[in-house]
């Protein structure tokens, strides 16, 4: 099973938006490099807080994923 092009585009949109948000919130002379671990931590916090307290979107609608069992 793989993600669709639309789902991958959604992942990219969410991760890029979070990266831009972090940099926008920092002082203008400070910027972070791409850090997927930091982005994922912020994404998880948003997911828990925004989606956990409302029914705006489901988890996969917010950030599509494939559950891997192993």
Biopython code that builds the backbone (N, CA, C, O; Angstrom):
import numpy as np
from Bio.PDB.StructureBuilder import StructureBuilder

atoms = [
    (1, "UNK", "N", (0.840, -1.172, 0.000)),
    (1, "UNK", "CA", (0.000, 0.000, 0.000)),
    (1, "UNK", "C", (0.892, 1.245, 0.000)),
    (1, "UNK", "O", (1.880, 1.304, 0.732)),
    (2, "UNK", "N", (0.544, 2.229, -0.815)),
    (2, "UNK", "CA", (1.307, 3.465, -0.888)),
    (2, "UNK", "C", (0.358, 4.662, -0.811)),
    (2, "UNK", "O", (-0.845, 4.537, -1.038)),
    (3, "UNK", "N", (0.917, 5.799, -0.492)),
    (3, "UNK", "CA", (0.136, 7.029, -0.469)),
    (3, "UNK", "C", (-0.113, 7.509, -1.893)),
    (3, "UNK", "O", (0.700, 7.279, -2.788)),
    (4, "UNK", "N", (-1.230, 8.168, -2.089)),
    (4, "UNK", "CA", (-1.532, 8.750, -3.396)),
    (4, "UNK", "C", (-0.744, 10.045, -3.551)),
    (4, "UNK", "O", (-0.200, 10.576, -2.583)),
    (5, "UNK", "N", (-0.691, 10.539, -4.774)),
    (5, "UNK", "CA", (-0.016, 11.811, -5.038)),
    (5, "UNK", "C", (-0.660, 12.926, -4.211)),
    (5, "UNK", "O", (0.041, 13.777, -3.662)),
    (6, "UNK", "N", (-1.969, 12.923, -4.124)),
    (6, "UNK", "CA", (-2.690, 13.934, -3.357)),
    (6, "UNK", "C", (-2.324, 13.857, -1.869)),
    (6, "UNK", "O", (-2.159, 14.888, -1.218)),
    (7, "UNK", "N", (-2.197, 12.640, -1.332)),
    (7, "UNK", "CA", (-1.832, 12.470, 0.075)),
    (7, "UNK", "C", (-0.400, 12.946, 0.338)),
    (7, "UNK", "O", (-0.132, 13.573, 1.363)),
    (8, "UNK", "N", (0.506, 12.651, -0.576)),
    (8, "UNK", "CA", (1.893, 13.109, -0.434)),
    (8, "UNK", "C", (1.952, 14.627, -0.505)),
    (8, "UNK", "O", (2.691, 15.261, 0.249)),
    (9, "UNK", "N", (1.174, 15.208, -1.408)),
    (9, "UNK", "CA", (1.116, 16.668, -1.504)),
    (9, "UNK", "C", (0.590, 17.267, -0.200)),
    (9, "UNK", "O", (1.061, 18.321, 0.227)),
    (10, "UNK", "N", (-0.372, 16.612, 0.431)),
    (10, "UNK", "CA", (-0.908, 17.084, 1.708)),
    (10, "UNK", "C", (0.174, 17.029, 2.788)),
    (10, "UNK", "O", (0.333, 17.977, 3.558)),
    (11, "UNK", "N", (0.922, 15.915, 2.846)),
    (11, "UNK", "CA", (2.018, 15.808, 3.804)),
    (11, "UNK", "C", (3.025, 16.941, 3.595)),
    (11, "UNK", "O", (3.442, 17.596, 4.551)),
    (12, "UNK", "N", (3.407, 17.162, 2.345)),
    (12, "UNK", "CA", (4.358, 18.230, 2.035)),
    (12, "UNK", "C", (3.823, 19.589, 2.461)),
    (12, "UNK", "O", (4.553, 20.403, 3.026)),
    (13, "UNK", "N", (2.539, 19.829, 2.185)),
    (13, "UNK", "CA", (1.923, 21.099, 2.562)),
    (13, "UNK", "C", (1.981, 21.313, 4.073)),
    (13, "UNK", "O", (2.362, 22.387, 4.536)),
    (14, "UNK", "N", (1.606, 20.299, 4.832)),
    (14, "UNK", "CA", (1.592, 20.418, 6.301)),
    (14, "UNK", "C", (3.010, 20.647, 6.820)),
    (14, "UNK", "O", (3.237, 21.563, 7.611)),
    (15, "UNK", "N", (3.964, 19.828, 6.386)),
    (15, "UNK", "CA", (5.337, 19.958, 6.873)),
    (15, "UNK", "C", (5.948, 21.304, 6.479)),
    (15, "UNK", "O", (6.614, 21.940, 7.296)),
    (16, "UNK", "N", (5.730, 21.740, 5.254)),
    (16, "UNK", "CA", (6.263, 23.029, 4.814)),
    (16, "UNK", "C", (5.610, 24.185, 5.564)),
    (16, "UNK", "O", (6.281, 25.158, 5.909)),
    (17, "UNK", "N", (4.314, 24.087, 5.817)),
    (17, "UNK", "CA", (3.611, 25.142, 6.565)),
    (17, "UNK", "C", (4.145, 25.258, 7.986)),
    (17, "UNK", "O", (4.316, 26.364, 8.499)),
    (18, "UNK", "N", (4.404, 24.138, 8.614)),
    (18, "UNK", "CA", (4.947, 24.145, 9.977)),
    (18, "UNK", "C", (6.353, 24.731, 9.980)),
    (18, "UNK", "O", (6.690, 25.526, 10.857)),
    (19, "UNK", "N", (7.174, 24.349, 9.009)),
    (19, "UNK", "CA", (8.530, 24.883, 8.890)),
    (19, "UNK", "C", (8.492, 26.403, 8.732)),
    (19, "UNK", "O", (9.242, 27.119, 9.395)),
    (20, "UNK", "N", (7.622, 26.888, 7.859)),
    (20, "UNK", "CA", (7.491, 28.331, 7.644)),
    (20, "UNK", "C", (6.983, 29.027, 8.901)),
    (20, "UNK", "O", (7.465, 30.104, 9.248)),
    (21, "UNK", "N", (6.020, 28.428, 9.582)),
    (21, "UNK", "CA", (5.488, 29.008, 10.814)),
    (21, "UNK", "C", (6.580, 29.169, 11.858)),
    (21, "UNK", "O", (6.707, 30.230, 12.468)),
    (22, "UNK", "N", (7.364, 28.128, 12.063)),
    (22, "UNK", "CA", (8.450, 28.199, 13.045)),
    (22, "UNK", "C", (9.380, 29.353, 12.691)),
    (22, "UNK", "O", (9.721, 30.161, 13.554)),
    (23, "UNK", "N", (9.793, 29.435, 11.426)),
    (23, "UNK", "CA", (10.704, 30.502, 11.016)),
    (23, "UNK", "C", (10.050, 31.874, 11.108)),
    (23, "UNK", "O", (10.719, 32.848, 11.453)),
    (24, "UNK", "N", (8.767, 31.973, 10.810)),
    (24, "UNK", "CA", (8.066, 33.255, 10.917)),
    (24, "UNK", "C", (7.988, 33.739, 12.373)),
    (24, "UNK", "O", (7.992, 34.943, 12.630)),
    (25, "UNK", "N", (7.919, 32.810, 13.309)),
    (25, "UNK", "CA", (7.806, 33.167, 14.717)),
    (25, "UNK", "C", (9.136, 33.544, 15.357)),
    (25, "UNK", "O", (9.163, 34.184, 16.408)),
    (26, "UNK", "N", (10.228, 33.153, 14.730)),
    (26, "UNK", "CA", (11.546, 33.473, 15.267)),
    (26, "UNK", "C", (11.902, 34.923, 14.960)),
    (26, "UNK", "O", (11.356, 35.508, 14.024)),
    (27, "UNK", "N", (12.821, 35.515, 15.745)),
    (27, "UNK", "CA", (13.297, 36.852, 15.385)),
    (27, "UNK", "C", (13.812, 36.854, 13.937)),
    (27, "UNK", "O", (14.292, 35.839, 13.433)),
    (28, "UNK", "N", (13.700, 38.010, 13.286)),
    (28, "UNK", "CA", (13.990, 38.075, 11.847)),
    (28, "UNK", "C", (15.415, 37.670, 11.488)),
    (28, "UNK", "O", (15.669, 37.260, 10.355)),
    (29, "UNK", "N", (16.342, 37.775, 12.426)),
    (29, "UNK", "CA", (17.731, 37.403, 12.121)),
    (29, "UNK", "C", (18.031, 35.937, 12.460)),
    (29, "UNK", "O", (19.173, 35.493, 12.337)),
    (30, "UNK", "N", (17.021, 35.196, 12.881)),
    (30, "UNK", "CA", (17.200, 33.782, 13.244)),
    (30, "UNK", "C", (16.294, 32.917, 12.381)),
    (30, "UNK", "O", (15.118, 33.232, 12.200)),
    (31, "UNK", "N", (16.825, 31.853, 11.862)),
    (31, "UNK", "CA", (16.054, 30.884, 11.077)),
    (31, "UNK", "C", (16.575, 29.493, 11.407)),
    (31, "UNK", "O", (17.749, 29.323, 11.738)),
    (32, "UNK", "N", (15.702, 28.509, 11.318)),
    (32, "UNK", "CA", (16.138, 27.123, 11.520)),
    (32, "UNK", "C", (16.348, 26.470, 10.153)),
    (32, "UNK", "O", (15.731, 26.859, 9.161)),
    (33, "UNK", "N", (17.211, 25.492, 10.125)),
    (33, "UNK", "CA", (17.345, 24.634, 8.949)),
    (33, "UNK", "C", (16.217, 23.611, 9.009)),
    (33, "UNK", "O", (15.594, 23.420, 10.053)),
    (34, "UNK", "N", (15.964, 22.960, 7.888)),
    (34, "UNK", "CA", (14.943, 21.916, 7.838)),
    (34, "UNK", "C", (15.277, 20.863, 8.883)),
    (34, "UNK", "O", (16.382, 20.320, 8.887)),
    (35, "UNK", "N", (14.335, 20.572, 9.765)),
    (35, "UNK", "CA", (14.533, 19.597, 10.839)),
    (35, "UNK", "C", (13.229, 18.810, 10.976)),
    (35, "UNK", "O", (12.306, 19.235, 11.670)),
    (36, "UNK", "N", (13.167, 17.665, 10.308)),
    (36, "UNK", "CA", (11.925, 16.905, 10.266)),
    (36, "UNK", "C", (11.508, 16.424, 11.649)),
    (36, "UNK", "O", (10.314, 16.259, 11.900)),
    (37, "UNK", "N", (12.456, 16.194, 12.550)),
    (37, "UNK", "CA", (12.094, 15.773, 13.907)),
    (37, "UNK", "C", (11.353, 16.905, 14.629)),
    (37, "UNK", "O", (10.331, 16.658, 15.271)),
    (38, "UNK", "N", (11.848, 18.126, 14.533)),
    (38, "UNK", "CA", (11.173, 19.276, 15.125)),
    (38, "UNK", "C", (9.806, 19.487, 14.477)),
    (38, "UNK", "O", (8.811, 19.707, 15.168)),
    (39, "UNK", "N", (9.765, 19.420, 13.161)),
    (39, "UNK", "CA", (8.507, 19.588, 12.424)),
    (39, "UNK", "C", (7.501, 18.522, 12.859)),
    (39, "UNK", "O", (6.330, 18.830, 13.085)),
    (40, "UNK", "N", (7.945, 17.282, 12.976)),
    (40, "UNK", "CA", (7.048, 16.188, 13.387)),
    (40, "UNK", "C", (6.532, 16.403, 14.807)),
    (40, "UNK", "O", (5.374, 16.098, 15.095)),
    (41, "UNK", "N", (7.377, 16.924, 15.696)),
    (41, "UNK", "CA", (6.933, 17.192, 17.072)),
    (41, "UNK", "C", (5.847, 18.262, 17.087)),
    (41, "UNK", "O", (4.852, 18.132, 17.799)),
    (42, "UNK", "N", (6.040, 19.318, 16.302)),
    (42, "UNK", "CA", (5.028, 20.376, 16.225)),
    (42, "UNK", "C", (3.756, 19.827, 15.585)),
    (42, "UNK", "O", (2.651, 20.102, 16.052)),
    (43, "UNK", "N", (3.916, 19.047, 14.513)),
    (43, "UNK", "CA", (2.772, 18.439, 13.832)),
    (43, "UNK", "C", (1.966, 17.566, 14.784)),
    (43, "UNK", "O", (0.736, 17.613, 14.774)),
    (44, "UNK", "N", (2.635, 16.783, 15.595)),
    (44, "UNK", "CA", (1.956, 15.902, 16.548)),
    (44, "UNK", "C", (1.209, 16.721, 17.605)),
    (44, "UNK", "O", (0.103, 16.358, 18.005)),
    (45, "UNK", "N", (1.805, 17.806, 18.048)),
    (45, "UNK", "CA", (1.136, 18.676, 19.015)),
    (45, "UNK", "C", (-0.114, 19.294, 18.407)),
    (45, "UNK", "O", (-1.165, 19.333, 19.047)),
    (46, "UNK", "N", (-0.005, 19.775, 17.180)),
    (46, "UNK", "CA", (-1.169, 20.338, 16.491)),
    (46, "UNK", "C", (-2.249, 19.269, 16.344)),
    (46, "UNK", "O", (-3.427, 19.525, 16.594)),
    (47, "UNK", "N", (-1.838, 18.076, 15.939)),
    (47, "UNK", "CA", (-2.808, 16.990, 15.766)),
    (47, "UNK", "C", (-3.539, 16.704, 17.064)),
    (47, "UNK", "O", (-4.765, 16.597, 17.079)),
    (48, "UNK", "N", (-2.797, 16.581, 18.150)),
    (48, "UNK", "CA", (-3.408, 16.267, 19.444)),
    (48, "UNK", "C", (-4.327, 17.380, 19.907)),
    (48, "UNK", "O", (-5.445, 17.119, 20.352)),
    (49, "UNK", "N", (-3.871, 18.610, 19.805)),
    (49, "UNK", "CA", (-4.636, 19.741, 20.331)),
    (49, "UNK", "C", (-5.810, 20.108, 19.433)),
    (49, "UNK", "O", (-6.931, 20.264, 19.918)),
    (50, "UNK", "N", (-5.578, 20.244, 18.164)),
    (50, "UNK", "CA", (-6.634, 20.706, 17.253)),
    (50, "UNK", "C", (-7.618, 19.601, 16.904)),
    (50, "UNK", "O", (-8.830, 19.812, 16.950)),
    (51, "UNK", "N", (-7.116, 18.441, 16.559)),
    (51, "UNK", "CA", (-8.007, 17.367, 16.137)),
    (51, "UNK", "C", (-8.591, 16.626, 17.328)),
    (51, "UNK", "O", (-9.703, 16.103, 17.252)),
    (52, "UNK", "N", (-7.858, 16.578, 18.412)),
    (52, "UNK", "CA", (-8.333, 15.876, 19.590)),
    (52, "UNK", "C", (-9.475, 16.592, 20.296)),
    (52, "UNK", "O", (-10.245, 15.974, 21.032)),
    (53, "UNK", "N", (-9.581, 17.896, 20.070)),
    (53, "UNK", "CA", (-10.601, 18.688, 20.760)),
    (53, "UNK", "C", (-11.737, 19.110, 19.851)),
    (53, "UNK", "O", (-12.662, 19.801, 20.278)),
    (54, "UNK", "N", (-11.667, 18.697, 18.607)),
    (54, "UNK", "CA", (-12.742, 19.070, 17.682)),
    (54, "UNK", "C", (-12.864, 17.999, 16.604)),
    (54, "UNK", "O", (-12.060, 17.069, 16.533)),
    (55, "UNK", "N", (-13.855, 18.146, 15.793)),
    (55, "UNK", "CA", (-14.023, 17.202, 14.684)),
    (55, "UNK", "C", (-13.839, 17.924, 13.355)),
    (55, "UNK", "O", (-14.537, 17.650, 12.379)),
    (56, "UNK", "N", (-12.878, 18.859, 13.338)),
    (56, "UNK", "CA", (-12.596, 19.633, 12.124)),
    (56, "UNK", "C", (-12.157, 18.705, 10.993)),
    (56, "UNK", "O", (-12.613, 18.842, 9.858)),
    (57, "UNK", "N", (-11.285, 17.779, 11.304)),
    (57, "UNK", "CA", (-10.788, 16.817, 10.307)),
    (57, "UNK", "C", (-10.375, 15.556, 11.041)),
    (57, "UNK", "O", (-10.089, 15.576, 12.238)),
    (58, "UNK", "N", (-10.350, 14.467, 10.307)),
    (58, "UNK", "CA", (-9.843, 13.263, 10.930)),
    (58, "UNK", "C", (-8.317, 13.236, 10.801)),
    (58, "UNK", "O", (-7.724, 14.040, 10.082)),
    (59, "UNK", "N", (-7.710, 12.305, 11.505)),
    (59, "UNK", "CA", (-6.251, 12.242, 11.562)),
    (59, "UNK", "C", (-5.628, 12.099, 10.178)),
    (59, "UNK", "O", (-4.681, 12.813, 9.848)),
    (60, "UNK", "N", (-6.148, 11.189, 9.370)),
    (60, "UNK", "CA", (-5.582, 10.980, 8.032)),
    (60, "UNK", "C", (-5.909, 12.130, 7.082)),
    (60, "UNK", "O", (-5.193, 12.350, 6.105)),
    (61, "UNK", "N", (-6.980, 12.860, 7.362)),
    (61, "UNK", "CA", (-7.281, 14.034, 6.561)),
    (61, "UNK", "C", (-6.311, 15.165, 6.845)),
    (61, "UNK", "O", (-5.965, 15.943, 5.957)),
    (62, "UNK", "N", (-5.877, 15.246, 8.098)),
    (62, "UNK", "CA", (-4.901, 16.260, 8.496)),
    (62, "UNK", "C", (-3.526, 15.912, 7.952)),
    (62, "UNK", "O", (-2.877, 16.755, 7.332)),
    (63, "UNK", "N", (-3.072, 14.686, 8.173)),
    (63, "UNK", "CA", (-1.746, 14.247, 7.729)),
    (63, "UNK", "C", (-1.843, 12.770, 7.341)),
    (63, "UNK", "O", (-1.757, 11.892, 8.199)),
    (64, "UNK", "N", (-2.023, 12.502, 6.046)),
    (64, "UNK", "CA", (-2.189, 11.122, 5.593)),
    (64, "UNK", "C", (-0.982, 10.244, 5.960)),
    (64, "UNK", "O", (0.163, 10.696, 5.932)),
    (65, "UNK", "N", (-1.259, 9.010, 6.296)),
    (65, "UNK", "CA", (-0.194, 8.074, 6.645)),
    (65, "UNK", "C", (-0.649, 6.655, 6.360)),
    (65, "UNK", "O", (-1.834, 6.381, 6.171)),
    (66, "UNK", "N", (0.316, 5.776, 6.336)),
    (66, "UNK", "CA", (0.062, 4.349, 6.197)),
    (66, "UNK", "C", (0.535, 3.696, 7.482)),
    (66, "UNK", "O", (1.678, 3.886, 7.900)),
    (67, "UNK", "N", (-0.335, 2.937, 8.101)),
    (67, "UNK", "CA", (0.020, 2.238, 9.331)),
    (67, "UNK", "C", (0.749, 0.955, 8.953)),
    (67, "UNK", "O", (0.232, 0.137, 8.192)),
    (68, "UNK", "N", (1.937, 0.790, 9.484)),
    (68, "UNK", "CA", (2.751, -0.390, 9.198)),
    (68, "UNK", "C", (2.789, -1.253, 10.446)),
    (68, "UNK", "O", (3.158, -0.793, 11.526)),
    (69, "UNK", "N", (2.412, -2.481, 10.285)),
    (69, "UNK", "CA", (2.449, -3.431, 11.395)),
    (69, "UNK", "C", (3.671, -4.304, 11.227)),
    (69, "UNK", "O", (3.980, -4.723, 10.112)),
    (70, "UNK", "N", (4.358, -4.583, 12.289)),
    (70, "UNK", "CA", (5.534, -5.386, 12.102)),
    (70, "UNK", "C", (5.914, -6.121, 13.261)),
    (70, "UNK", "O", (6.906, -6.850, 13.233)),
]
sb = StructureBuilder()
sb.init_structure("model")
sb.init_model(0)
sb.init_chain("A")
sb.init_seg("    ")
for serial, (resi, resn, name, xyz) in enumerate(atoms, 1):
    if name == "N":
        sb.init_residue(resn, " ", resi, " ")
    sb.init_atom(name, np.array(xyz, "f"), 0.0, 1.0, " ", f" {name:<3s}", serial, name[0])
structure = sb.get_structure()
